[in-house]
Each structure stands twice: as structure tokens, then as C-alpha cells.
Amino acid sequence: MNEIKVSDLARQLKMKIGELVPILKDLGIPNVVNGTSMIDKESAMAVKDMILSERAAKKAKKVEAAKPLKTIEVPKNLSVRDFAAKIGVDPSDVQRKLVEMGILATVNQQIGADVAGKLAENWGYAVKIQTSSAATPPVKQPAKPGLAPKQKGAGKLLPRPPVITVMGHVDHGKTTLLDAIRRTNVTEHEFGGITQHIGAYQVSWNGNLITFLDTPGHAAFTSMRKRGASVTDIAVLVVAADDAVMPQTIEAINHARAANVPIIVAINKIDKPEANVERTMQQLMEQDLMPEEWGGDTIVVKTAAKKGQGIDELLEMILLLAEMGEYKAEVSANKVRAAVIEAKVDSGRGPVATVLIQKGTLRIGAPVIAGETHGKIKAMFNDKGERIMKAGPSTPVEILGLSGAPNAGDILESAKNEKEARAIAEKRAEEARREKVAEKSKITLEDLYNRIKEEGVKKLNVVLKADVQGSEEAVRQTLLKIENDEVRVDIVHSGVGAVNESDILLASASDAIVLGFNVKVDVRAQDMADADHVEIRTYNVIYELTKDVRAAMSGMLAPVYEEVHLGQAEVRATFKVPNVGIIAGCYVTEGKVVRNEQVRILRDDKEIFKGVLTTLKHLKDEKKEMVQGFECGIQVDGFQDFKEGDIIDAFTEKAIARAI
């Protein structure tokens, strides 16, 4: 065969197809449209040589730039003249560089080694400080007792299989696609009569292993991300060509983007008579997923899962993306780390957890901690239900021996011994109990202002659900228009349908409130919201919804203070009272003066002091305020230097609430 597929060439060059296709077009190679296009091998080899030559040239430049600087030895202090002599330049050139650094120095002036080091870089030198005697070689310290030597090979990163999560709308063919992928292993004699024992499995294609997570949708995907278990490398988004982009499809896109993983789109059911691939690709483009064949960088594969059509190309694209991602892990790490995919309590076997190894090799008998549970690995099974003794990175396994069922997304780690594992698990359980008692709630509309004052939050995160697409779009656009320079609405996700558990998970992970318009709240979603302290508000009128959002955003604005004039008093005499200080004998000339309010003292129409009126007396009685026409005695906190004729100007500051 004298032709090669563009995707194969991209794989050899470790390039994205979207990067290679424009290069081939610019070189005038005919019939290049996308990754499935074929080009002759002679042209492919010429392009490969050209690109590899360009890479080699760039690498050579980097090596040249990275060459170590020549080293000169200098004392801790030396003159400008001596420094110039050491590097062989005129002292005036050194002085000019010093001026650029903001330092004026004569040729005989001393400069420190730090300044000399910065100067030397301009001429390609590195500075080494001279020492009076030879440096004493470091004494090799004996190993501390009780510390085991580092495991051989620990820290070395080796390639691992990519981890794939398949996501999408209900009935778009996710399960059928996964079944079709498993059937590809028939040629490898690995499929046979596999019974799916756990929620993850591995397939082998063209000699490469790929791990698939068979999770119950993107709700579990986000649940794991919320707990810090970022286990997915690539998300495969399944979209039915006869149904196109649906609300759950958009949710899946948002969840994958929130997890910051690349997306491969599988347009499924292309064999159906009502399939419309062009419309589906147009709708994907509206979600910022531009297909490669339309000039974008999103890999799109057309499949018919029931017939097995497009499965090989999908697996090929997964491996291409994985090869570019260069996924690696420590196989011989001292500490094993794994993510809990799912867990249950089996009546016959006790707590059973499915975990995905992320680092190190998990072995039978290893003491482990997973969330608030602990134990010792008693038995371990692979995805085919076979008992195994050890498992490395990206391998899904089912384990027995934990003290309880951990939560999905919990991190499983190895411990030194069972005693340490138990102590850590008990400490975590105690901390969880204390947090539950404290009931540290998430953000609500009522307490937004107080929380904003404390944390300086300047945006209101919202998960929006509406009854129909038109309502969702209208409400979303209305909310996005409610903003100013200090605060804005950030819509984390918007969609159509009832408020569900996925919405609560996303709101909890994003510190958002859930707003529903003409929709109901699922019972399980309400229970989850109560447990996670996520606020849900539902509305039937857009005006009521926007009014509440405006009120919440107004509470996020810092208040403005306005000065309100109260009155003035003139100092007519001063009195020195033992153990009290100077009292100003005053006459209120206008308005009133009020105790514990602010005053400014004016002398010759100039302000000489500003403070708080702390003492206000009429004869011997303490007064709250004195009005025009009355005499009184006044003391001002922090001021004693009253003189006859001084004017005491009284005022208060009133907080003015701001509205959006």
C-alpha cells in the first residue's frame, strides 16, 4: 500500500490532526480534508522529514541558549575597575550598566557580589564568590534509624494506559458503544464470555491497553472531581445523530470542561435513516466544539455502535490523543495512591470497593486508608473477576478487606502498617463529625452580604434550570445583563428539566445557588441539597427571580458613606479639671451637638483636629445632646489644646445602601 492515513502520520509526529492538516494543505498536497484523508507515502515522508528537521533546529537553538555561562571568581566586594578588568571590558561600559540598574558609581567604588552577579550576566558570565580556604567536603551523614531505604525505581515515571470516561445524553448509545468496544477484544482472545464484575474495565487494541470507566453518568464524574479524584484523562462524548445535542449532552460538556479534560465526540447512530450528521456537527460548534474537518481542533468520529462501525477509528483517536498527552505514573512508588470509583457492602463478602490505581503498585496484604475507612487488602480481582496478587497504574480492581464502604471519589493510600491506617481513618472520622456538628453551610441569598464582607467574593455563582429551552435562554440572558464593575452573575451551568442530583453536585462544588424557573425539584436532589447545604430557589415569574438576584448582588457592593451635618458650638472658655483634663466651655450656635458622634475642630476656618465627642455636660449633668442656644462642657477624645474662638463642627456618617 503506497498511501498513509493523515491520522497515522499525525500519530507518528505526535501532533494534533488539526495542526497537521493545515500544514499539508499549505504544502499543496491534494485531497487533504481531515484525519481520515489518504496521502501518498512519498509526500508523507517528505513532510515528516521537514517537520522533524524543523524540530531538530529548534532543539539545537534551545541547547545553544541553555549552554552554561562562563564562571569568574570574585571577592565579596570589589571595585568597578577590578570587575571590568575581570571580564575584559571598559569600566565606562560597566558604569552605564550600573546606571540602567539605578546605581551611580565611580570606577573606584566598591560593589557587592550580588550586584556583580547581575552585571556579569550582561556579558555571558556567572559569578562565583572566592573563599579564603578550600571548601570542606560534605560529611556523609549516616542514615537515621527507623528509615527504610528508598525503594529501587521509586520516582521513575513510566507510560500507563489512558483512562477514558464515556458521557452523554440518555439513550444516545453510551452502553451500546461500550459493549461494541469490549467486543473488539474478540480478535485479541480476551473478550470471550466476560461478565462485567466491576464499574471499570480494560481493553487491548493494537497492543495498547485502554481503561474505561463505566460510571453511572456525569453526576458520579463530578462527584469524584468534587472530592479531588481527577481520574479521567479523556472524555468521550456520545451524541446521537438522530437526536443531536440535548440538555444532558450540554451538562456532560460542562462537567468535562470543569474537570479540564480533552473531549472526543462520537456521533453515534449514523446508520439510522433519520440521522443528520451535519446538523449535529453544527450544534456541537454552537457549544464551542469545532470539528477538525471544519477547521477546528475537536476530534469527531462517526459511529454506528450496533454494527461496530467507526469503533476502530474511535480507539485509534483515543490512543493518538493519549500518545500526545504522554500519560505516565510511578510504578514502583513507595506510597500507593488510588481513587475509589464505587463501593458497596456485599452480604457475603463485606465491604467491597472498586478502585483505579493512580500511582505505585497495590499488592495483597497491603495496609491502606480510604477516606474514613481502613483495612488490609485480603483479596483483589480484575475486571474479568479473576483473583490477582498486584495491580499497577491505570488498572481498575475490586478489593476486599476495608472496615467499611468508602465514598466514590475518596483517595485510597497505602500505610506503613495497620495501626497507622486505623489511627488516620479514626482521625478523619472525628474531623468529619466535628464539621457536621459545626454545620458550616454553603452560600445563601440571606447571608451573602456577610460572607462577601469576609471573603471579598465579587461574583454570584448560579446553576439555572428552566422548563423549556426558550425560557432558559430568556432567563439566562436577563441574568447576564445584571452586572456592574464590581459584581456580576456567573452562570456555572444552565439547562432544561427538573433540578436533579447532578445540578446539586455542580452547585456544591462551585459554591453556587440553584435557581429553577417553572420546574420541580427531584426528591433525591432536595435531600442532597439539604445535606450539602445548597440553596434551591424556584420561581414562576421572571421578575421575582431577577429581583432576588439583584438584591443578592446589591448586598455584594461595598456601602457608600455620606456625611450629615448636625450643628456647631463655639468655645467661649476652657477649664482644667483634675484627673479629667481640659474641658471646653461652649455655646451651641446652630443645630445640635451629640455625644459619641464625630466632630472636627476649626481654628481660623481651618481644620486642626478630627475625632469623637466623648463627654457632653450641662452644668453637672451628662447629656446625650445639646441644642442651639444652650451652654455645655465638651471633651473630645485625643484633643486637649482648646482655645477661645475655636469652632466645634458636629457631624455623623450615614451608610447609603447601593442597588443594582
C-alpha positions as CSV (number, residue, x, y, z in Angstrom):
1,M,0.0,0.0,0.0
2,N,1.5,3.3,-1.2
3,E,-0.8,5.6,0.8
4,I,-0.9,6.5,4.5
5,K,-3.8,8.0,6.6
6,V,-3.3,11.6,7.9
7,S,-4.2,10.5,11.4
8,D,-1.4,7.8,11.3
9,L,1.1,10.5,10.2
10,A,-0.1,12.8,13.0
11,R,0.4,9.9,15.4
12,Q,4.0,9.3,14.2
13,L,4.8,13.0,14.6
14,K,2.9,13.3,17.9
15,M,0.8,16.2,16.5
16,K,-2.8,17.1,16.6
17,I,-4.7,16.3,13.4
18,G,-6.0,19.9,13.5
19,E,-2.3,21.1,13.4
20,L,-1.1,18.8,10.7
21,V,-4.0,19.2,8.2
22,P,-3.3,23.0,7.5
23,I,0.4,22.2,7.0
24,L,-0.4,19.6,4.4
25,K,-2.8,22.0,2.7
26,D,-0.2,24.8,2.6
27,L,2.3,22.4,1.0
28,G,-0.2,21.7,-1.8
29,I,-0.8,18.1,-1.0
30,P,-4.2,17.2,-2.7
31,N,-7.3,15.7,-1.2
32,V,-6.5,16.6,2.5
33,V,-9.7,17.2,4.4
34,N,-9.4,15.6,7.8
35,G,-7.7,12.8,9.7
36,T,-9.2,10.0,7.6
37,S,-7.8,11.5,4.3
38,M,-5.1,9.4,2.5
39,I,-1.8,10.8,1.1
40,D,0.9,9.0,-0.8
41,K,3.8,7.7,1.3
42,E,6.5,9.7,-0.6
43,S,4.8,13.0,0.2
44,A,4.2,11.9,3.8
45,M,7.9,11.0,4.3
46,A,8.9,14.4,2.8
47,V,6.6,16.2,5.2
48,K,7.8,14.1,8.1
49,D,11.5,14.9,7.3
50,M,10.7,18.6,7.0
51,I,8.9,18.7,10.4
52,L,11.5,16.7,12.2
53,S,14.2,18.9,10.7
54,E,12.5,22.0,12.0
55,R,12.1,20.4,15.4
56,A,15.8,19.5,15.5
57,A,16.8,23.0,14.5
58,K,14.6,24.4,17.3
59,K,16.0,21.9,19.8
60,A,19.6,22.9,18.7
61,K,18.7,26.6,19.4
62,K,17.4,25.7,22.8
63,V,20.5,23.7,23.6
64,E,22.7,26.6,22.5
65,A,20.6,29.0,24.6
66,A,20.9,26.6,27.6
67,K,24.7,26.4,27.5
68,P,26.2,27.2,30.9
69,L,27.7,30.6,31.4
70,K,31.4,31.1,31.8
71,T,32.3,31.4,35.5
72,I,34.5,34.1,37.1
73,E,35.6,34.2,40.7
74,V,35.2,37.5,42.6
75,P,35.7,38.5,46.2
76,K,32.6,39.6,48.3
77,N,33.4,43.2,47.4
78,L,35.4,44.6,44.5
79,S,35.7,47.9,42.7
80,V,34.0,48.8,39.4
81,R,37.5,48.9,37.8
82,D,38.5,45.5,39.1
83,F,35.2,44.0,37.9
84,A,35.7,45.5,34.4
85,A,39.3,44.0,34.3
86,K,38.0,40.5,35.2
87,I,35.5,40.4,32.3
88,G,37.8,42.3,29.9
89,V,35.5,45.4,29.2
90,D,36.0,49.2,29.6
91,P,35.0,50.5,33.1
92,S,32.7,53.1,31.4
93,D,30.6,50.2,29.9
94,V,30.2,48.8,33.4
95,Q,29.2,52.2,34.8
96,R,26.5,52.5,32.0
97,K,25.0,49.2,33.0
98,L,25.0,50.2,36.7
99,V,23.1,53.4,35.7
100,E,20.5,51.2,34.0
101,M,20.2,49.3,37.3
102,G,19.7,52.6,39.1
103,I,23.2,52.7,40.7
104,L,25.6,55.6,40.3
105,A,29.2,54.5,41.0
106,T,32.7,55.8,40.3
107,V,35.4,53.4,38.9
108,N,36.9,53.0,42.3
109,Q,33.6,52.5,44.2
110,Q,33.1,49.0,45.7
111,I,30.2,46.8,44.5
112,G,28.9,43.7,46.2
113,A,29.0,40.2,44.8
114,D,25.2,40.2,44.2
115,V,25.5,43.3,42.0
116,A,28.5,41.9,40.3
117,G,26.5,38.7,39.5
118,K,23.7,40.7,37.8
119,L,26.2,42.7,35.9
120,A,28.1,39.7,34.7
121,E,25.1,38.2,33.1
122,N,25.2,41.0,30.5
123,W,28.5,39.7,29.2
124,G,27.7,36.0,29.5
125,Y,29.4,35.3,32.8
126,A,28.4,33.7,36.0
127,V,29.9,34.8,39.3
128,K,31.4,32.6,42.0
129,I,32.4,34.1,45.3
130,Q,36.0,33.5,46.3
131,T,36.6,31.7,49.7
132,S,39.7,32.2,51.8
133,S,40.3,28.4,52.0
134,A,39.3,25.3,50.2
135,A,35.7,24.2,50.9
136,T,35.4,21.3,53.3
137,P,33.8,18.4,51.5
138,P,30.4,17.5,53.0
139,V,30.4,14.7,55.5
140,K,28.2,11.8,54.5
141,Q,25.6,11.5,57.3
142,P,24.6,8.0,58.4
143,A,21.0,7.0,57.7
144,K,18.6,7.8,60.5
145,P,17.5,4.8,62.4
146,G,14.0,3.5,61.5
147,L,14.0,5.0,58.0
148,A,13.8,2.4,55.3
149,P,15.9,2.9,52.2
150,K,14.1,4.4,49.2
151,Q,12.6,1.6,47.1
152,K,14.5,0.9,44.0
153,G,13.0,2.6,40.9
154,A,10.7,4.9,43.1
155,G,10.1,8.2,41.4
156,K,10.7,6.9,37.9
157,L,7.8,7.7,35.6
158,L,6.7,5.1,33.1
159,P,3.9,5.1,30.5
160,R,0.5,4.0,31.7
161,P,-2.8,3.2,29.9
162,P,-5.1,6.3,29.4
163,V,-8.3,6.4,31.5
164,I,-11.5,7.2,29.5
165,T,-15.0,8.2,30.7
166,V,-17.9,7.9,28.2
167,M,-20.5,10.6,28.8
168,G,-23.7,11.9,27.0
169,H,-27.5,12.1,27.0
170,V,-29.7,9.2,27.9
171,D,-30.5,6.8,25.0
172,H,-27.7,8.2,22.8
173,G,-25.9,4.8,22.8
174,K,-23.3,5.0,25.6
175,T,-23.8,1.4,26.8
176,T,-24.0,0.1,23.3
177,L,-20.8,1.8,22.4
178,L,-19.0,0.4,25.4
179,D,-20.3,-3.1,24.5
180,A,-19.0,-2.7,21.0
181,I,-15.6,-1.6,22.3
182,R,-15.4,-4.7,24.5
183,R,-16.3,-6.9,21.5
184,T,-13.2,-5.6,19.7
185,N,-11.2,-7.8,22.1
186,V,-12.5,-10.9,20.4
187,T,-9.6,-10.7,18.0
188,E,-7.3,-10.5,20.9
189,H,-9.0,-13.6,22.5
190,E,-9.7,-11.5,25.6
191,F,-13.5,-10.9,25.4
192,G,-15.0,-14.4,25.5
193,G,-17.8,-14.5,27.9
194,I,-16.8,-11.7,30.2
195,T,-19.2,-10.9,33.0
196,Q,-18.8,-7.3,34.0
197,H,-17.9,-7.6,37.7
198,I,-16.8,-4.0,38.4
199,G,-17.6,-0.5,37.2
200,A,-14.4,-0.2,35.1
201,Y,-12.5,-2.4,32.7
202,Q,-9.5,-2.5,30.3
203,V,-9.4,-3.4,26.6
204,S,-6.4,-4.1,24.4
205,W,-6.3,-2.7,20.9
206,N,-3.3,-3.0,18.6
207,G,-1.2,-4.0,21.6
208,N,-2.2,-1.0,23.7
209,L,-4.3,-1.1,26.9
210,I,-7.1,1.4,27.4
211,T,-9.0,1.8,30.7
212,F,-12.7,2.7,30.5
213,L,-14.8,3.9,33.5
214,D,-18.3,2.5,33.4
215,T,-19.7,5.1,35.8
216,P,-23.4,6.0,36.1
217,G,-23.2,9.2,34.1
218,H,-21.6,12.6,34.7
219,A,-23.1,13.0,38.2
220,A,-20.6,10.4,39.5
221,F,-18.0,12.0,37.3
222,T,-18.4,15.4,39.1
223,S,-18.8,13.7,42.5
224,M,-15.3,12.3,42.1
225,R,-13.9,15.6,40.9
226,K,-15.5,17.4,43.9
227,R,-13.6,15.0,46.2
228,G,-10.4,15.7,44.3
229,A,-10.2,12.4,42.4
230,S,-9.3,13.6,38.9
231,V,-9.0,10.1,37.4
232,T,-10.2,10.8,33.9
233,D,-7.7,11.6,31.1
234,I,-10.1,11.8,28.2
235,A,-13.9,12.2,28.0
236,V,-15.7,10.6,25.1
237,L,-19.0,12.5,24.4
238,V,-21.6,10.3,22.7
239,V,-24.2,12.3,20.6
240,A,-26.9,10.5,18.7
241,A,-27.1,11.7,15.0
242,D,-30.9,11.2,15.1
243,D,-31.4,13.3,18.2
244,A,-28.5,15.7,18.2
245,V,-27.3,17.9,21.1
246,M,-29.6,17.6,24.1
247,P,-29.7,19.1,27.7
248,Q,-27.7,16.2,29.2
249,T,-25.2,16.5,26.4
250,I,-24.5,20.1,27.3
251,E,-24.3,19.1,31.0
252,A,-21.7,16.5,30.1
253,I,-19.7,19.1,28.1
254,N,-19.8,21.4,31.1
255,H,-18.7,18.7,33.5
256,A,-15.8,17.6,31.2
257,R,-14.7,21.2,30.8
258,A,-14.9,21.8,34.6
259,A,-12.6,18.8,35.0
260,N,-10.2,20.2,32.3
261,V,-10.0,17.0,30.3
262,P,-9.9,16.8,26.4
263,I,-13.1,15.8,24.7
264,I,-13.5,13.3,21.8
265,V,-17.0,13.4,20.2
266,A,-18.6,10.1,19.0
267,I,-21.5,10.9,16.7
268,N,-23.5,7.7,17.1
269,K,-26.4,6.0,15.3
270,I,-25.3,7.3,11.9
271,D,-26.8,4.2,10.3
272,K,-30.4,5.4,11.1
273,P,-32.5,6.8,8.3
274,E,-33.3,10.0,10.3
275,A,-29.6,10.6,11.2
276,N,-28.4,14.2,10.4
277,V,-24.7,14.4,11.0
278,E,-24.3,17.9,9.6
279,R,-26.9,19.3,12.0
280,T,-25.3,17.5,14.9
281,M,-21.9,19.0,14.0
282,Q,-23.5,22.4,13.7
283,Q,-24.9,22.1,17.2
284,L,-21.6,20.9,18.5
285,M,-20.0,24.0,17.0
286,E,-22.5,26.2,18.9
287,Q,-21.1,24.6,22.1
288,D,-17.6,25.6,21.1
289,L,-16.7,22.1,19.9
290,M,-15.5,22.8,16.4
291,P,-14.9,19.6,14.5
292,E,-11.4,19.1,12.9
293,E,-12.9,18.6,9.4
294,W,-14.4,22.1,9.7
295,G,-11.1,23.6,10.7
296,G,-11.4,23.2,14.5
297,D,-9.5,21.1,17.0
298,T,-12.2,18.8,18.3
299,I,-11.8,15.1,17.2
300,V,-15.2,13.9,15.9
301,V,-15.7,10.2,15.0
302,K,-18.8,8.9,13.3
303,T,-20.0,5.6,14.7
304,A,-22.8,3.1,14.5
305,A,-22.2,1.1,17.7
306,K,-24.7,-1.7,16.9
307,K,-23.0,-2.5,13.7
308,G,-19.5,-1.9,15.1
309,Q,-18.9,0.9,12.5
310,G,-16.3,3.5,13.5
311,I,-15.1,1.7,16.7
312,D,-11.6,1.1,15.4
313,E,-11.2,4.8,14.4
314,L,-12.5,5.9,17.8
315,L,-10.0,3.7,19.6
316,E,-7.3,5.0,17.2
317,M,-8.2,8.6,18.1
318,I,-8.1,7.8,21.8
319,L,-4.6,6.3,21.5
320,L,-3.5,9.3,19.4
321,L,-4.7,11.8,22.0
322,A,-3.2,9.6,24.8
323,E,0.1,9.5,23.0
324,M,0.2,13.3,22.7
325,G,-0.8,13.5,26.4
326,E,2.1,11.3,27.4
327,Y,0.4,9.9,30.5
328,K,2.9,8.4,32.9
329,A,2.9,7.3,36.5
330,E,5.3,5.9,39.1
331,V,5.0,2.1,39.0
332,S,7.4,1.5,42.0
333,A,6.4,4.4,44.1
334,N,6.9,3.9,47.9
335,K,3.3,5.1,48.5
336,V,0.4,3.7,46.5
337,R,-2.5,6.1,45.5
338,A,-5.8,5.0,44.0
339,A,-9.2,6.6,43.5
340,V,-12.4,4.9,44.7
341,I,-14.8,4.5,41.7
342,E,-17.6,2.9,43.6
343,A,-18.2,0.9,46.8
344,K,-20.9,-1.3,48.4
345,V,-21.4,-3.7,51.3
346,D,-21.9,-7.2,50.0
347,S,-23.9,-9.6,52.2
348,G,-21.4,-12.4,51.7
349,R,-18.1,-10.6,51.2
350,G,-18.5,-7.5,53.4
351,P,-17.3,-4.0,52.2
352,V,-16.3,-4.1,48.5
353,A,-14.6,-1.2,46.7
354,T,-13.7,-0.7,43.1
355,V,-10.6,1.4,42.8
356,L,-8.4,2.8,40.0
357,I,-4.7,2.7,40.7
358,Q,-3.1,6.1,40.0
359,K,0.4,5.7,41.4
360,G,2.5,2.7,42.6
361,T,1.6,-1.0,42.7
362,L,-1.1,-2.2,45.1
363,R,-0.4,-5.7,46.5
364,I,-2.3,-8.3,48.5
365,G,-1.7,-7.7,52.3
366,A,-1.0,-4.0,52.0
367,P,-2.4,-1.8,54.8
368,V,-4.5,1.0,53.3
369,I,-6.6,4.1,54.2
370,A,-9.6,5.2,52.0
371,G,-11.5,8.2,53.3
372,E,-12.7,7.4,56.8
373,T,-12.2,3.6,56.3
374,H,-9.1,1.5,56.7
375,G,-8.0,-2.1,56.4
376,K,-5.6,-4.7,54.9
377,I,-6.1,-6.0,51.3
378,K,-7.4,-9.5,51.7
379,A,-8.3,-10.2,48.1
380,M,-8.1,-8.4,44.8
381,F,-10.0,-9.1,41.5
382,N,-9.5,-7.6,38.0
383,D,-12.3,-6.6,35.6
384,K,-12.8,-10.2,34.5
385,G,-13.4,-11.4,38.1
386,E,-10.0,-13.1,38.2
387,R,-8.1,-13.1,41.5
388,I,-4.8,-11.2,41.2
389,M,-1.9,-10.5,43.5
390,K,-0.9,-7.0,42.4
391,A,-2.1,-4.1,40.2
392,G,-0.3,-1.1,38.7
393,P,-1.3,2.4,37.5
394,S,-4.5,2.8,35.4
395,T,-5.6,-0.7,36.4
396,P,-9.2,-1.0,37.8
397,V,-9.5,-3.6,40.6
398,E,-12.1,-4.7,43.1
399,I,-10.7,-5.0,46.7
400,L,-11.9,-6.7,49.9
401,G,-10.7,-6.1,53.4
402,L,-11.8,-2.5,54.3
403,S,-13.5,-1.7,57.5
404,G,-16.4,-0.1,55.7
405,A,-17.6,1.2,52.3
406,P,-15.8,4.4,51.3
407,N,-17.4,7.2,49.2
408,A,-16.9,7.4,45.4
409,G,-14.0,9.8,44.9
410,D,-12.2,9.0,48.1
411,I,-8.5,8.5,47.8
412,L,-7.1,5.2,48.8
413,E,-3.5,5.3,50.1
414,S,-1.0,2.8,51.5
415,A,0.1,3.0,55.1
416,K,3.2,1.7,57.0
417,N,1.1,-0.7,59.0
418,E,-2.5,-1.4,60.1
419,K,-2.0,0.6,63.3
420,E,-1.2,3.8,61.3
421,A,-4.0,3.1,58.9
422,R,-6.5,2.8,61.8
423,A,-5.3,6.0,63.5
424,I,-5.5,8.1,60.3
425,A,-9.0,6.8,59.5
426,E,-10.3,7.4,63.0
427,K,-8.9,11.0,63.0
428,R,-10.6,11.7,59.7
429,A,-13.9,10.3,61.0
430,E,-13.6,12.5,64.1
431,E,-12.9,15.6,61.9
432,A,-16.0,14.8,59.8
433,R,-18.2,14.5,62.9
434,R,-16.9,17.9,64.1
435,E,-17.6,19.5,60.7
436,K,-21.2,18.1,60.7
437,V,-21.8,19.5,64.2
438,A,-20.5,22.9,63.2
439,E,-22.8,22.8,60.1
440,K,-20.6,25.1,58.0
441,S,-23.2,26.0,55.4
442,K,-22.7,27.0,51.8
443,I,-23.6,30.4,50.5
444,T,-27.3,31.6,50.7
445,L,-29.1,34.7,49.5
446,E,-29.7,35.9,53.0
447,D,-26.1,35.7,54.3
448,L,-24.4,36.7,51.0
449,Y,-23.5,40.2,52.2
450,N,-21.8,39.0,55.4
451,R,-19.9,36.3,53.5
452,I,-18.8,38.8,50.8
453,K,-17.5,41.2,53.5
454,E,-15.4,38.4,55.0
455,E,-14.2,36.8,51.8
456,G,-14.3,39.5,49.2
457,V,-16.4,37.5,46.7
458,K,-17.3,39.5,43.7
459,K,-19.5,37.2,41.7
460,L,-22.7,35.2,42.3
461,N,-22.4,31.6,41.0
462,V,-25.7,30.2,39.7
463,V,-26.9,26.9,38.4
464,L,-30.0,27.6,36.3
465,K,-32.8,25.2,35.3
466,A,-35.9,26.1,33.3
467,D,-38.9,24.2,31.8
468,V,-38.2,24.8,28.1
469,Q,-35.2,26.0,26.0
470,G,-36.9,29.4,25.3
471,S,-37.4,30.1,29.0
472,E,-33.9,29.0,29.8
473,E,-32.4,31.3,27.2
474,A,-34.5,34.3,28.2
475,V,-33.7,33.9,32.0
476,R,-30.0,33.4,31.3
477,Q,-29.8,36.5,29.1
478,T,-31.7,38.5,31.7
479,L,-29.3,37.4,34.5
480,L,-26.2,38.1,32.5
481,K,-27.3,41.7,31.9
482,I,-27.5,42.3,35.6
483,E,-23.9,43.5,36.3
484,N,-21.7,46.4,37.1
485,D,-18.0,47.0,37.5
486,E,-17.8,45.4,41.0
487,V,-20.1,42.3,40.8
488,R,-21.6,40.0,38.2
489,V,-23.6,36.8,37.8
490,D,-21.6,33.7,36.8
491,I,-23.8,31.0,35.3
492,V,-21.9,27.8,36.0
493,H,-24.5,25.7,34.1
494,S,-27.9,26.2,32.6
495,G,-30.2,23.6,31.2
496,V,-33.8,22.3,30.7
497,G,-35.7,20.0,33.1
498,A,-36.2,19.3,36.8
499,V,-33.5,20.2,39.3
500,N,-31.5,16.9,39.7
501,E,-28.7,15.5,41.7
502,S,-26.1,16.5,39.0
503,D,-27.2,20.1,39.5
504,I,-26.7,19.9,43.2
505,L,-23.3,18.3,42.8
506,L,-22.2,21.0,40.5
507,A,-23.6,23.8,42.7
508,S,-21.9,22.3,45.8
509,A,-18.5,22.0,44.0
510,S,-18.8,25.6,42.7
511,D,-20.3,27.4,45.8
512,A,-23.4,28.2,43.7
513,I,-27.1,28.7,44.3
514,V,-29.6,26.8,42.2
515,L,-32.4,28.8,40.5
516,G,-35.3,27.0,39.0
517,F,-37.9,28.6,36.6
518,N,-41.2,26.7,36.2
519,V,-39.5,23.4,37.2
520,K,-39.8,21.0,40.0
521,V,-37.0,19.7,42.3
522,D,-36.3,15.9,42.4
523,V,-36.8,14.4,45.9
524,R,-33.3,12.9,45.9
525,A,-31.9,16.3,44.7
526,Q,-33.7,18.1,47.6
527,D,-32.3,15.6,50.1
528,M,-28.8,16.0,48.7
529,A,-29.2,19.9,48.7
530,D,-30.2,19.7,52.4
531,A,-27.3,17.5,53.2
532,D,-24.8,19.7,51.3
533,H,-26.4,23.0,52.4
534,V,-27.0,24.1,48.8
535,E,-29.8,26.6,48.4
536,I,-32.5,26.0,45.8
537,R,-35.0,28.7,44.8
538,T,-37.8,28.2,42.3
539,Y,-39.9,30.8,40.6
540,N,-42.8,31.2,38.2
541,V,-42.3,34.8,37.3
542,I,-39.0,36.2,35.8
543,Y,-39.5,39.5,37.6
544,E,-39.4,37.8,41.1
545,L,-36.3,35.8,40.1
546,T,-34.4,38.8,38.8
547,K,-35.5,40.9,41.9
548,D,-34.0,38.4,44.3
549,V,-30.8,38.1,42.3
550,R,-30.5,41.9,42.2
551,A,-31.0,42.0,45.9
552,A,-28.3,39.4,46.5
553,M,-25.9,41.3,44.1
554,S,-26.6,44.6,45.8
555,G,-25.6,43.1,49.1
556,M,-22.2,42.3,47.5
557,L,-21.5,46.0,46.8
558,A,-19.5,47.9,49.4
559,P,-21.7,50.7,51.0
560,V,-21.1,54.4,50.4
561,Y,-20.9,56.7,53.4
562,E,-22.5,60.2,53.3
563,E,-21.6,63.0,55.8
564,V,-24.6,64.5,57.6
565,H,-24.1,67.9,59.3
566,L,-25.5,68.1,62.9
567,G,-24.6,71.6,64.2
568,Q,-21.8,73.8,65.6
569,A,-20.7,75.1,69.0
570,E,-18.2,77.9,69.8
571,V,-15.6,77.6,72.5
572,R,-16.1,80.5,75.0
573,A,-13.8,79.4,77.8
574,T,-11.5,76.5,78.9
575,F,-11.4,74.7,82.3
576,K,-8.7,72.4,83.7
577,V,-10.3,69.7,85.9
578,P,-8.0,67.4,88.0
579,N,-7.9,63.8,86.9
580,V,-10.2,64.7,83.9
581,G,-8.2,67.1,81.7
582,I,-9.3,70.2,79.7
583,I,-13.0,70.9,79.4
584,A,-14.1,73.3,76.7
585,G,-16.9,75.6,77.8
586,C,-19.1,76.0,74.7
587,Y,-22.2,77.7,73.4
588,V,-24.2,75.8,70.7
589,T,-24.6,78.4,67.9
590,E,-26.6,76.2,65.5
591,G,-28.3,72.8,65.2
592,K,-27.1,70.4,67.9
593,V,-24.0,68.6,69.2
594,V,-24.4,64.9,70.0
595,R,-22.3,62.7,72.4
596,N,-20.3,59.8,70.7
597,E,-20.7,61.4,67.3
598,Q,-17.8,62.8,65.2
599,V,-16.6,66.4,65.3
600,R,-14.0,68.5,63.6
601,I,-12.3,71.4,65.4
602,L,-11.9,74.5,63.3
603,R,-9.5,77.4,64.1
604,D,-9.4,80.4,61.7
605,D,-11.6,78.3,59.3
606,K,-9.0,75.6,59.1
607,E,-9.5,72.0,60.4
608,I,-6.9,71.2,63.1
609,F,-8.4,68.0,64.5
610,K,-11.0,65.4,63.9
611,G,-12.3,63.0,66.5
612,V,-15.2,61.8,68.6
613,L,-17.1,63.9,71.2
614,T,-16.8,61.7,74.3
615,T,-18.1,64.0,77.1
616,L,-21.1,66.4,76.9
617,K,-22.4,68.1,80.1
618,H,-24.9,70.8,81.0
619,L,-24.0,72.1,84.5
620,K,-23.2,68.8,86.3
621,D,-25.5,66.6,84.3
622,E,-24.3,64.2,81.5
623,K,-26.3,64.9,78.3
624,K,-26.9,62.9,75.1
625,E,-27.2,66.0,73.0
626,M,-27.4,69.8,73.4
627,V,-29.3,72.0,71.0
628,Q,-28.9,75.6,69.8
629,G,-29.0,78.4,72.5
630,F,-27.6,76.3,75.3
631,E,-24.2,76.3,77.1
632,C,-22.3,73.0,77.7
633,G,-19.0,71.4,78.6
634,I,-17.3,69.3,75.8
635,Q,-14.4,66.9,75.8
636,V,-13.0,65.4,72.5
637,D,-11.1,62.1,72.6
638,G,-7.4,62.7,71.9
639,F,-7.6,66.6,71.9
640,Q,-6.8,69.0,74.8
641,D,-5.5,72.2,73.1
642,F,-8.8,74.1,73.0
643,K,-8.6,77.9,72.6
644,E,-11.3,80.5,72.9
645,G,-13.0,81.1,69.5
646,D,-12.5,77.5,68.2
647,I,-15.5,76.1,66.4
648,I,-16.6,72.5,67.1
649,D,-18.4,71.3,64.0
650,A,-20.5,68.2,64.7
651,F,-21.5,65.6,62.0
652,T,-22.3,61.9,61.5
653,E,-21.7,59.5,58.7
654,K,-24.7,57.6,57.2
655,A,-24.2,54.4,55.2
656,I,-26.1,54.7,51.9
657,A,-27.2,51.3,50.5
658,R,-26.3,50.7,46.9
659,A,-28.6,49.0,44.4
660,I,-28.0,47.4,41.0
